[in-house]
Amino acid sequence: MQLNTPSTLLVYYHLGKVFSYLALQVQGRQCLQRLLQLSATLHFFNISASSIVSKWRGDSEKLVKVLFELARHHAPSTIFLDEIDAIITQRGEARSEHEASRRLKTELLIQMDGLTKTDELVFVLAATNLPWELDAALLRRLEKRILVPLPEPEARRSMFEELLPPAPDADKLPYDLMVERTEGYSGSDIRLVCKETAMQPLRRLMACLEEKHEVVPEDELPKVGPIRREDIEVALKNTRPSAHMHTPRYEKFNNDYGSQLLH
């Protein structure tokens, strides 16, 4: 493997699913996954903690070893370790840490070291929303560390237009207002805003039907009305940002260990 070709990458992102700045308006980590999966020459191994953690003694280490052997056999390939903080957190701080967990971490680090000693193209992509909890030895092995930030105004507008498209016979929704009022919101926060907004017309309809105190035939049911401006106001009032309190920690970690921002 050439020295100028990184073989490992850590993607860390704000709590709550985050949409990236990229033109592809998909979640930041999913965007990287999909870009890699699009390549027909890559075999993709999507791994979570449950995939390699076993209750049987020694099985977890064997699974990690087999995973990397398969990746090398099917090279060029990519191993995606989702929520890697659930697999390999800082060692030595918790006395209650089980020996099996330490062995699993050690085997994973050994296998990652082995990637630098082979010409087979195996790429390791890891994702976490708690980068400060990762083991220092793991951070050293992840050559590139990239922060996927909270969505900017352009990205937020695209998300609102996609999740709340205007009805043909309704007034245009105030997307500018929604973008302005959602500064500091993560992708999942914005999705909740859209869901809450879309539910308001349905709730009005249900309240109207309940007032009639009678069963309305299905073919006589009124249609759900369009979204109103006040629906958006209610949704924004009831949905608060979930990630902004952690922003300083992400910024500090990015300043200390990050490689670059995604733009």
Residue pairs with C-beta under 8 A, 6 or more apart in sequence:
1 7
1 115
1 116
1 118
1 119
1 120
1 121
6 143
6 144
7 115
7 116
7 122
7 123
7 124
7 143
8 112
8 115
8 123
8 124
8 125
8 126
8 141
8 142
8 143
8 144
9 32
9 123
9 124
9 125
9 126
9 142
9 143
9 144
9 145
9 146
10 84
10 126
10 127
10 128
10 131
10 134
10 139
10 142
10 144
10 145
10 146
11 28
11 29
11 32
11 125
11 126
11 127
11 128
11 146
11 148
12 127
12 128
12 129
12 130
12 131
12 145
12 146
12 147
12 148
12 250
12 253
13 28
13 29
13 127
13 128
13 129
13 147
13 148
14 129
14 148
14 149
14 150
14 186
14 243
14 246
14 247
14 250
15 129
15 186
15 242
15 243
15 246
16 129
16 186
16 187
16 188
16 189
16 242
16 243
17 27
17 186
17 187
17 188
17 191
18 27
18 28
18 29
18 148
18 149
18 150
18 151
18 186
18 187
18 188
18 243
19 25
19 26
19 27
19 28
19 151
19 155
19 159
19 187
19 190
20 26
20 27
20 28
20 31
20 148
20 149
20 151
20 155
20 262
21 149
21 151
21 152
21 155
21 262
21 263
22 28
22 31
22 262
24 31
24 34
24 35
25 155
25 158
25 159
25 162
26 34
27 187
28 148
28 187
28 262
29 82
29 127
29 148
32 125
33 44
33 46
33 80
33 125
36 42
36 44
36 78
36 80
36 123
36 125
37 44
41 76
42 76
42 77
42 78
42 123
43 71
43 74
43 75
43 76
43 77
43 78
44 77
44 78
44 80
45 67
45 70
45 71
45 77
45 78
45 79
45 80
46 80
46 82
47 67
47 79
47 80
47 81
47 82
48 82
48 83
48 86
49 83
49 86
49 87
51 63
52 60
52 63
52 64
52 67
52 87
52 104
53 60
53 87
53 104
54 60
54 63
57 100
58 103
60 100
60 103
60 104
60 107
61 103
61 104
61 106
61 107
64 104
64 107
64 108
64 111
65 107
65 111
67 79
67 111
68 79
68 111
68 114
68 115
68 122
70 77
71 77
71 78
71 79
71 122
72 118
72 120
72 122
75 120
75 121
75 122
76 120
76 121
76 122
76 123
77 121
77 122
77 123
78 122
78 123
78 124
78 125
79 122
79 123
79 124
79 125
80 125
80 126
80 127
81 87
81 124
81 125
81 126
81 127
82 127
83 127
83 128
83 129
84 126
84 127
84 128
84 134
84 138
85 128
85 129
85 130
85 131
85 133
85 134
87 104
87 105
87 108
88 104
88 105
88 108
88 109
88 134
88 135
88 138
89 133
89 134
89 135
90 133
90 134
90 135
90 136
91 97
91 102
91 105
91 135
91 137
105 135
105 138
108 138
109 137
109 138
109 141
112 124
112 138
112 141
113 141
115 122
115 124
124 142
126 142
128 134
131 145
131 250
131 253
131 257
132 249
132 253
139 145
139 257
144 259
144 260
145 257
145 258
145 259
146 258
146 259
146 260
146 261
146 262
147 250
147 253
147 254
147 258
147 261
147 262
148 262
149 250
149 261
149 262
150 184
150 185
150 186
150 243
150 247
151 159
151 185
151 186
151 187
151 190
153 179
153 180
156 178
156 179
156 182
156 185
156 190
157 175
157 176
157 178
157 179
159 187
159 190
159 191
159 194
160 173
160 175
160 178
160 179
160 190
160 194
161 175
163 190
163 191
163 194
164 173
164 194
164 197
164 198
164 227
166 172
166 173
167 226
167 227
169 226
170 226
170 227
171 226
173 227
173 232
174 229
174 232
177 232
178 193
178 232
178 236
181 236
182 189
182 190
182 193
182 236
182 241
184 241
184 243
184 244
184 247
185 193
185 241
185 243
186 241
186 242
186 243
188 242
189 239
189 240
189 241
189 242
189 243
192 239
193 235
193 236
193 239
194 235
196 234
196 235
196 238
196 239
197 227
197 231
197 232
197 234
197 235
198 227
200 227
200 228
200 230
200 231
200 234
200 235
201 224
201 225
201 226
201 227
201 228
201 231
202 224
204 225
205 222
205 224
205 225
208 222
209 216
209 221
254 261
